[in-house]
Amino acid sequence: EHIRSYRDGQSTGLESIGELALAENIPVSDFKKVADKITTRSNVFTVYATAQSLLSGARQTTEVVIDRSQTSGNIVYWHQGAYF
């Protein structure tokens, strides 16, 4: 819970696992329990969203690649297409 609270309070996410070790509100014992089980995420990730009509069965899928290395984030790629 301490780690989740710390992470949620960061505006840009965590750059490294070492940040958790330096955080004042995370007990060292908590950090040691999970240090080998956690990773930091990439700044670039892909989001897929699919919607389907209940009436016609038509589907539409959107793929977006986002770079969150800057505070506001940046859409690198966007593709939206219909599938039947």
Backbone hydrogen bonds, N-H to C=O, Kabsch-Sander energy under -0.5 kcal/mol:
donor,donor_aa,acceptor,acceptor_aa,energy
5,S,1,E,-2.4
6,Y,2,H,-2.2
7,R,3,I,-2.7
8,D,4,R,-2.7
9,G,5,S,-1.2
10,Q,7,R,-1.6
19,E,16,S,-1.0
20,L,17,I,-1.3
21,A,17,I,-0.9
22,L,18,G,-1.2
23,A,19,E,-0.8
23,A,20,L,-0.5
26,I,23,A,-1.0
30,D,27,P,-0.5
31,F,27,P,-2.0
32,K,28,V,-2.6
33,K,29,S,-1.4
34,V,30,D,-1.0
34,V,31,F,-0.7
35,A,31,F,-1.7
37,K,34,V,-2.4
38,I,34,V,-0.7
45,F,66,I,-2.3
47,V,64,V,-3.1
49,A,62,T,-2.4
51,A,60,Q,-2.6
53,S,58,A,-2.8
57,G,53,S,-1.2
59,R,83,Y,-3.0
60,Q,51,A,-2.5
61,T,81,G,-2.2
62,T,49,A,-3.0
63,E,79,H,-3.0
64,V,47,V,-2.6
65,V,77,Y,-2.4
66,I,45,F,-2.9
66,I,64,V,-0.5
67,D,74,N,-3.1
68,R,43,N,-3.8
68,R,66,I,-0.6
73,G,70,Q,-1.2
74,N,67,D,-1.7
76,V,65,V,-2.8
76,V,74,N,-0.7
77,Y,65,V,-1.4
79,H,63,E,-2.6
81,G,61,T,-2.2
83,Y,59,R,-3.7
